[in-house]
Amino acid sequence: MSSGFFIAQKQAGASSICAAVLRQSKNRGAAVDSENSHMKHSETAANILQNIGGEKNVRSLVHCATRLRFVLANESKADTARIKALPGVVTVAQAGGQYQVVIGNDVPEVYAEIGKISKLGASSDGSGSSSASAEKTSMFNRFIAMIAAIFTPLLWALAGTGLLKAFLAAAVTFEWISPETSTYVVLNALSDAFIHFLPLALAFTAARYFKANEFTSFAIAAALLYPTLPTLTGQPDVTFFGVPFTMVSYVTSVIPIIVIVWLQSHAEKFLYAKLPSVLRRFVTPMIVVLIAVPFVFIVVGPISAIVSGWLGGGISWVFQVAPWAGGAIMGGLWQVFVIFGLHWGLAPLAALELQEAGRSLIIAPLFAAVLAQGAATAAVFFRTRNQNLKSLAAPATLSALLAGITEPAIYGVNLPLKRPFAFGIVGGVIGGAIISLGGGFTTAFVTPSGLALPALIGNGSAVATVIGLLASVIVPFMLTLVFGFKEPEEPTTPAESGTQIEVSSPLDGTVIALSETPDAAFADGSLGHGVAIIPRKGALYAPLDATVVVAFPTGHAIGLRHADGAELLIHVGIDTVRLGGEHFSLKVARGQTVSKGDLLIEFDLDAITAAGYDLTTPVIVTNGELYPTLFDQAAGPISHGDPLFRAVAIDQAVAVN
């Protein structure tokens, strides 16, 4: 929304503008409800494509949660008025070089229909730009991109706890701490809990990726990890309403929760479209959880158990016939087995080996698999110029090499870059084959890692074991260092993008995503982009040095303009204009210059809440065409004056009216 937003408010008066905003919110809510039940997606898609100037006028197309985002060759060819009038279209916004057609919740369906009648649209999640790029992108590449996107928010926690696990393992190895002490128990829980309950974290990130309900996804993951369910593992005649199933462990698993959340996202769309609005909010999660969890137990679990059984039996046979080949398979593919959750089927084989023969041939080549991925990550650290990647590769390397925790290395570095992951497999194949050729084995069920090497050294040919371990480290390290990888693009920095405005928090409270605001007009970003704050105190302060350009007499909202042109709207609560100024006290006037930290509004938080109003407060940049990018958005608890976000202009010269 441009500076005209504020000019119009000056001309028409604050109360009329607020009423217009309220009407807009109601109209959008009605449009979304209508779309859920009546919109013909194919007709909407065809009409949009026709009126936007045809497929030839579209350079790229993606979608976000509520809108189709076109980059057009010539925006003048688009009939904006006609597109706005189409059934199912909420509005049209032109900002940041994009021609944005706001659809609402049904945007994935309209996007998919456009893909059916044109060569536009790369993926169902809107992550691509065209079908041409989709044709060039293999299923494997799309799988890697999906895994990387889902794991990205978790990487630092994985790296940090993995490094802590490595230090704890080193402390035990060098007898700095005894595993019998309560201190060790606490530290082990701190370092192991995140990876143990990894499906819970993945439930949230997968839900965001597939646009499913996050807390329903959490409920599904929590059920998979519920503490009483492992007691069913290995028991005969386990059934669910008479349907037999095999219980397997989902601890640290990856694929099952991602698959089920993907299915959940489709189920939710179907149920939301079919169920009455009075029921859908609570009946949908009930149905989804009731179906999804048993589906995992009855379908995913048994399939995993069958495939793991076949895999385990085949590998056991290979080790009997040609140990070097078994070592090559385990050393090369172990990390792939881990990704797909198939490694659990091999653990019983190793345990059986130890029970019957007092040694395990299967565990030995796993050292090569783990060290190889760690070495590839180390090479990434030395080669990359990307500072974000370098800072992630360092702890990931230590975590993998010392503690055998490879998740940060694989999901954060090697798999997204592809080549290092492949080079790690090569190193694992060579190292595993040499170790097993020399008859390497372990006499204990250990987690393969650098600190666990004493369990391997001296068992079998010492020369072959040392050569195999060296090969597993040197080969992937040198291949990655010499042949390299495609450097990820550095995120655009504020200095490169243009003028940046530092915006501090105007409230004491908790920052949430703007999309979580319980008002469609704010949540879908059509009024501007930013964040929302749930206040814990009834005082609103100036988030930056600015001029008050809008001061609603009701005291529920205020508009500010920075000297460089950035315009902010702060709206205290949802629909609070209906209070008519009751419980609000405006401390400034329109045209007044304020400094960061000045008190702007006081409000009675308890009284407003008691009156039944939601106090979620959007803080948005309304002229997104000039300031299209936000950096360093805060999240969680915050105090007024703390950094909230940075708004970055499209160039160094920002026009100010």
KAVENRA-V761457 format. One record per backbone hydrogen bond with DSSP energy under -1.0 kcal/mol. CO is the residue of the C=O (numbers start at 0). NH is the residue of the N-H. Records with the same first field share a line. If there is no record, write none. Layout:
CO->NH / NH
This chain:
1->4
2->6
3->7
4->8
5->9
6->10
7->11
8->12
12->16
13->17
14->18
15->19
16->20
17->21
18->22
19->23
20->24
21->25
22->26
23->27
24->28
25->29
26->30
27->31
28->32
29->33
30->34
31->35
33->37
39->43
40->44
41->45
42->46
43->47
44->48
45->49
46->50
47->51
48->53
49->52
50->78
53->56
54->57
56->72
59->70
61->68
65->102 / 103
66->63
67->100
68->61
69->98
70->58 / 59
73->76
74->77
77->79
78->82
79->83
80->84
82->85
85->88
90->101
92->99
94->97
97->94
98->69
99->92
100->67
101->89
103->106
105->109
106->110
107->111
108->112
109->113
110->114
111->115
112->116
118->130
122->125
128->60
129->133
130->134
131->135
137->141
138->142
139->143
140->144
141->145
142->146
143->147
144->148
145->149
146->150
147->151
150->153
151->154
153->157
154->158
155->159
156->160
157->161
158->162
159->163
160->164
161->165
162->166
163->167
164->168
165->169
166->170
167->171
168->172
169->173
170->175 / 176
171->174
177->180
180->184
181->185
182->186
183->187
184->188
185->189
186->190
187->191
188->192
191->195
192->196
194->197
195->251
196->199
197->201
198->202
199->203
200->204
201->205
202->206
203->207
204->208
205->209
206->211
212->216
213->217
214->218
215->219
216->220
217->221
218->222
219->223
220->224
225->228
228->231
229->232
231->234
237->244
239->242
242->239
249->252
253->257
254->258
255->259
256->260
257->261
258->262
259->263
260->264
261->265
262->266
263->267
264->268
265->269
266->270
267->271
268->272
269->273
270->274
275->278 / 279
278->282
279->283
281->285
282->286
283->287
284->288
285->289
286->290
287->291
288->292
290->294
291->295
292->296
293->297
294->298 / 299
295->300
298->302
299->303
300->304
301->305
302->306
303->307
304->308
305->309
306->310
307->311
308->312
309->313
310->314
311->315
312->316
313->317
314->318
315->319
316->320
317->321
321->324 / 325
322->326
323->327
324->328
325->329
326->330
327->331
328->332
329->333
332->336
333->337
334->338
335->339
336->341
337->340
341->344
342->345
345->349
346->350
347->351
348->352
349->353
350->354
351->355
352->356
359->441
362->365
363->366
364->368
365->369
366->370
367->371
368->372
369->373
370->374
371->375
372->376
373->377
374->378
375->379
376->380
377->381
378->382
379->383
385->389
386->390
387->391
388->392
389->393
391->395
392->396
393->397
394->398
395->399
396->400
397->401
398->402 / 404
400->449
401->450
403->405
405->409
406->410
407->411
408->412 / 413
409->414
412->416
413->417 / 420
416->418
417->421
418->422
419->423
420->424
421->425
422->426
423->427
424->428
425->429
426->430
427->431
428->432
429->433
430->434
431->435
432->436
433->437
434->439
435->438
437->460
441->359
443->445
449->452
451->454
452->455 / 456
455->458
458->440
460->464
461->465
462->466
463->467
464->468
465->469
466->470
467->471
468->472
469->473
470->474
472->476
473->477
474->478
475->479
476->480
477->481
478->482
479->483
492->496
493->497
498->648
500->646
502->643 / 644
504->640
505->540
507->535
508->637
509->533
510->635
511->531
512->515
513->516
516->518
518->522
519->523
520->526
521->524
528->620
530->618
531->511
532->616
533->509
537->602
539->599 / 600
541->596
542->503
545->593
546->560
547->590
549->558
551->554
555->571
556->551
557->569
558->548 / 549
559->567
560->546
561->564
565->561
566->621
567->559
568->619
569->557
574->577
575->578
576->579
578->581
580->583
582->603
584->601
588->591
591->547
593->545
594->597
597->541
599->586
600->539
601->584
602->604
603->607
604->608
605->609
606->610
607->612
608->611
613->573
616->532
617->570
618->530
619->568
620->528
622->625 / 626
625->649
628->647
630->645
635->510
637->508
638->641
641->504
643->633
644->502
645->630
646->500
647->628
650->498
